[in-house]
């Protein structure tokens, strides 16, 4: 564990811009029109299959937890792909394409030219995925949700197909669980330094410093890859662990964690890239037990 300069979160102390990728405000509390994929909320959760081989994690839940709060069918608890379990999950199926955002997701972007859309030409399971296209301009573009942060320990899973600039020296961020306001205090369960995957946590010091743990493994590109992460506490001392394709990559123990209210997926780079890039996101889930790659 050590201090790593330059790995901090987005630099301005402000509420996130939750408008669409082209600007223009959304109504308060809405992330776009409801999904109408037709999956019954909370039904059809895939059985948990336990931890990865050789792990001591408890088996996953026997079925998807019932969604609460009256969210539209297909948004919570059922994505239509048969891969849904936990407190919140989304396979991005349904008719809300090509536009984004869609309930309960919102777009947080500092780069006007970046595009976020639901597409049907590439998916890990089912038909759809979220596609992000990035200009080379420095900045960030994320999709964020706050429906799944309801219990501890927090387990997350997402499949990503990354095709951004392989020469980026970083620091770059792909997964960020944060307090949702300052955007400088966060748990970056997947970030990179010099192309090497790391965990970074910045609980109190703001942008520019943070506790880090390196995986010594390069970020994979050009293939669907499963990432899982565990965050053991919120607003207290705890641990953060990163997994790829079922295997543990890195762990950061005994670190001060911020109060977590928002989970974001996307791409932040603090210097301009050499080329434009793309990313696809699918089969996202959050729960209190390990959800596993499938």
Phi, psi and omega per residue, in radians:
X1 nan 2.499 3.114
X2 -2.922 3.043 3.110
X3 -1.480 2.405 -3.126
X4 -2.256 1.975 -3.131
X5 -1.256 2.570 3.011
X6 1.429 0.041 -3.067
X7 -1.690 0.055 -3.064
X8 -1.174 3.078 -3.059
X9 -1.372 -2.913 -3.125
X10 -1.045 2.465 -2.781
X11 -1.375 -0.415 -3.037
X12 -1.603 2.414 3.105
X13 -1.481 1.568 -3.039
X14 -2.658 2.850 2.964
X15 -1.222 2.543 -3.098
X16 -1.141 2.583 3.022
X17 -1.389 1.892 -3.070
X18 -1.837 0.497 3.060
X19 -1.429 3.014 3.053
X20 -1.193 3.001 -3.018
X21 -1.138 -0.351 -3.138
X22 -1.768 0.206 -3.097
X23 1.542 3.013 -3.116
X24 1.662 2.207 -3.008
X25 -1.369 2.643 3.006
X26 -1.706 2.699 3.038
X27 -1.015 2.548 -3.110
X28 -0.993 2.308 3.077
X29 1.456 -0.003 -3.127
X30 -2.024 2.511 3.069
X31 -1.994 0.400 -3.100
X32 2.071 -3.140 -3.103
X33 -1.210 2.653 3.136
X34 -1.099 2.590 2.998
X35 -1.284 2.472 3.123
X36 -2.147 0.677 -3.095
X37 -1.184 -0.333 3.018
X38 1.618 -0.071 3.084
X39 -1.192 2.300 -3.127
X40 -1.211 2.355 -3.089
X41 -1.038 2.175 3.051
X42 1.420 -0.028 -3.075
X43 -1.743 2.769 2.972
X44 1.261 0.373 3.128
X45 -1.085 2.397 3.120
X46 -1.201 2.479 3.132
X47 -1.053 2.456 3.032
X48 -1.213 2.572 -3.084
X49 -2.067 0.255 3.071
X50 1.451 -3.067 -3.111
X51 -1.298 2.976 3.070
X52 -1.119 2.736 -3.135
X53 -0.907 2.318 3.105
X54 1.503 -0.063 -3.137
X55 -1.610 2.910 3.100
X56 -1.929 0.426 -3.130
X57 -1.288 2.558 3.089
X58 -1.209 2.653 3.107
X59 -1.032 2.648 3.099
X60 -1.233 3.027 -3.096
X61 -1.169 2.695 -3.121
X62 -1.274 -0.258 3.117
X63 -2.882 2.993 -3.127
X64 -1.173 2.369 3.085
X65 -1.211 2.557 -3.112
X66 -1.185 2.306 3.085
X67 -1.248 2.592 3.123
X68 -2.100 2.899 3.022
X69 1.591 0.121 3.059
X70 1.202 0.533 -3.141
X71 -1.268 2.734 -3.094
X72 -1.069 2.538 3.077
X73 -1.005 2.419 3.130
X74 1.628 -0.294 3.130
X75 -1.587 -0.694 3.127
X76 -2.094 2.223 2.991
X77 1.511 -0.210 3.133
X78 -2.728 1.974 -3.075
X79 -1.750 -0.102 -3.113
X80 1.502 -0.042 -3.094
X81 -1.808 -0.081 -3.101
X82 1.348 0.195 -3.061
X83 -1.997 0.371 -2.920
X84 -1.799 2.150 3.032
X85 -2.722 2.806 3.107
X86 1.811 -2.948 -3.110
X87 -1.294 -0.597 -3.129
X88 -2.639 2.385 3.081
X89 -2.652 2.766 -3.128
X90 -2.735 2.162 3.004
X91 -1.766 0.087 3.034
X92 1.088 0.498 3.024
X93 -1.426 2.956 3.112
X94 2.003 -3.046 -2.985
X95 -1.641 -0.029 -3.094
X96 -1.396 1.249 3.080
X97 -2.542 2.573 0.102
X98 -1.542 0.065 -3.012
X99 -1.300 2.810 3.029
X100 -2.659 2.524 0.264
X101 -1.479 3.019 3.077
X102 -2.468 2.516 -3.069
X103 -0.966 2.403 -0.017
X104 -1.720 0.326 -3.095
X105 -1.418 2.613 3.013
X106 -2.312 2.698 -3.136
X107 -1.749 2.265 3.057
X108 -2.073 1.889 -3.019
X109 -2.436 2.418 3.017
X110 -1.830 -0.007 -3.042
X111 -2.039 1.997 -3.057
X112 -1.094 -0.639 -3.031
X113 -1.391 -0.163 3.135
X114 -1.314 2.557 -3.077
X115 -2.110 2.387 3.065
X116 -2.191 2.182 -3.056
X117 -2.678 2.714 2.972
X118 -1.604 2.240 -3.060
X119 -2.213 2.852 -3.130
X120 -2.053 0.193 -3.087
X121 -1.718 -0.066 3.099
X122 -2.722 2.238 3.119
X123 -2.660 2.649 3.029
X124 -1.383 -0.878 2.976
X125 -2.297 2.858 -3.130
X126 1.177 -2.536 -3.059
X127 -1.947 -0.655 -2.940
X128 -1.881 2.821 2.938
X129 -2.636 2.959 2.997
X130 -1.604 2.222 3.097
X131 -1.885 2.307 2.993
X132 -2.062 2.275 2.998
X133 -1.997 2.316 -3.011
X134 -1.996 2.338 2.890
X135 -1.318 3.046 3.127
X136 -1.375 -0.151 -3.092
X137 -1.086 2.393 3.097
X138 -1.129 2.662 3.140
X139 2.490 -2.788 -3.080
X140 -2.466 2.593 2.949
X141 -2.476 2.089 -3.116
X142 -2.308 2.698 2.812
X143 -1.846 2.397 -2.996
X144 -2.297 2.546 3.058
X145 -2.474 2.753 3.113
X146 -2.289 0.333 -3.081
X147 -1.414 -0.448 -2.993
X148 -1.688 -0.080 -3.026
X149 -1.568 1.134 -3.001
X150 -2.004 -0.063 -3.093
X151 -2.822 2.920 -3.137
X152 -2.278 2.647 -0.098
X153 -1.172 2.652 3.132
X154 -1.586 2.188 3.047
X155 -2.011 2.346 3.076
X156 -2.202 2.693 3.051
X157 -2.560 2.446 3.045
X158 -2.682 2.592 2.993
X159 -1.806 2.314 3.138
X160 -2.309 2.521 3.031
X161 -2.088 1.857 -2.944
X162 -1.865 2.269 3.128
X163 -2.414 0.841 3.105
X164 -1.686 -3.021 -3.023
X165 -1.104 1.959 -3.132
X166 -1.233 -0.232 -3.129
X167 -1.594 0.012 -3.133
X168 -1.077 2.219 -3.104
X169 -1.471 -0.240 -3.120
X170 1.429 -3.063 0.054
X171 -1.262 2.385 3.097
X172 -2.115 2.613 -3.111
X173 -2.213 2.388 3.131
X174 -2.100 -0.628 3.100
X175 -2.198 2.188 3.135
X176 -2.407 2.159 3.005
X177 -1.899 2.124 -2.943
X178 -2.432 -3.101 3.071
X179 -1.379 -0.100 3.002
X180 1.340 0.052 -3.124
X181 -2.198 -1.134 -3.072
X182 -1.198 -0.514 -3.101
X183 1.057 0.344 3.021
X184 -2.062 -0.239 3.114
X185 -1.946 2.014 -3.085
X186 -2.846 2.881 3.008
X187 -1.841 1.959 3.139
X188 -1.794 1.515 -3.041
X189 -1.160 -0.419 3.028
X190 -2.341 1.900 3.009
X191 -2.398 3.036 3.104
X192 -2.364 2.594 2.944
X193 -2.242 2.059 -3.100
X194 1.048 0.530 -3.140
X195 1.441 -0.051 -3.136
X196 -1.665 2.283 -3.103
X197 -1.203 2.352 -3.117
X198 -2.415 2.833 2.869
X199 -1.793 2.433 3.063
X200 -2.368 2.347 3.090
X201 -2.240 2.241 3.094
X202 -2.271 1.786 -3.013
X203 -1.691 -0.553 -3.005
X204 -2.423 -0.340 -2.927
X205 -1.565 -0.177 -3.130
X206 1.454 -3.070 -3.058
X207 -1.097 2.493 2.996
X208 1.968 -0.399 3.114
X209 -2.388 2.868 3.096
X210 2.994 2.772 3.041
X211 -1.398 2.367 -3.082
X212 -2.307 2.728 2.977
X213 -2.411 2.236 -3.091
X214 -1.669 2.512 3.070
X215 -1.553 -0.281 -3.023
X216 1.063 0.391 -3.100
X217 -2.151 2.264 3.125
X218 -1.164 2.614 3.055
X219 -1.163 2.213 3.116
X220 -1.319 2.520 3.094
X221 -2.322 2.686 3.018
X222 1.400 0.301 3.107
X223 -2.725 2.622 3.028
X224 -1.130 2.219 -3.091
X225 -2.297 2.373 3.134
X226 -1.651 2.211 3.044
X227 -2.045 2.361 3.027
X228 -2.186 2.649 3.096
X229 -2.561 2.575 3.075
X230 -2.168 2.300 3.057
X231 -2.130 2.099 -2.910
X232 -1.552 -0.159 -3.081
X233 -2.746 2.925 3.016
X234 -2.419 2.277 -3.097
X235 1.150 0.488 -3.090
X236 -2.742 -3.120 3.075
X237 -1.432 2.326 3.138
X238 -2.867 -2.894 -3.088
X239 -2.120 2.743 3.052
X240 -2.274 2.314 -3.106
X241 -2.301 2.424 -3.131
X242 -2.019 2.388 3.103
X243 -2.215 2.621 3.010
X244 -2.321 2.205 -3.135
X245 0.879 0.682 3.050
X246 1.580 -0.208 -3.085
X247 -1.850 2.428 3.118
X248 -1.198 2.312 3.121
X249 -1.793 -0.734 -3.063
X250 -2.797 2.722 3.079
X251 -2.511 2.464 3.126
X252 -2.119 1.782 -3.065
X253 -1.571 2.796 2.942
X254 0.887 0.950 -3.128
X255 -2.126 2.520 3.096
X256 -1.240 2.203 -3.063
X257 -1.948 2.446 3.108
X258 -1.281 2.984 2.998
X259 -1.270 2.101 -2.966
X260 -1.702 2.168 -3.123
X261 -2.299 -0.163 -3.030
X262 -2.530 2.365 3.062
X263 -1.970 2.158 -3.087
X264 -2.146 2.551 3.097
X265 -2.312 2.340 3.115
X266 2.881 -2.377 -3.042
X267 -2.633 2.153 3.014
X268 -2.123 2.253 3.027
X269 -2.361 2.318 -2.997
X270 -1.571 0.055 3.013
X271 -2.457 2.687 -3.116
X272 -1.078 2.431 3.047
X273 -1.392 2.903 3.101
X274 -1.391 -0.532 -3.104
X275 -2.413 2.833 3.017
X276 -1.244 2.942 -3.100
X277 -2.659 3.100 -3.122
X278 -2.456 2.749 3.028
X279 -2.612 2.487 3.018
X280 -2.092 2.479 -3.054
X281 -2.238 2.342 -3.129
X282 -2.653 2.816 2.987
X283 0.881 1.022 3.106
X284 -1.527 2.459 3.084
X285 -2.666 2.598 3.065
X286 -2.298 2.414 3.101
X287 -2.786 -3.059 3.122
X288 -1.817 -0.048 2.970
X289 -2.227 2.850 -3.080
X290 -1.115 2.314 -3.046
X291 -1.706 -0.413 3.022
X292 1.248 2.670 2.955
X293 -1.273 2.661 -3.129
X294 -2.452 nan nan
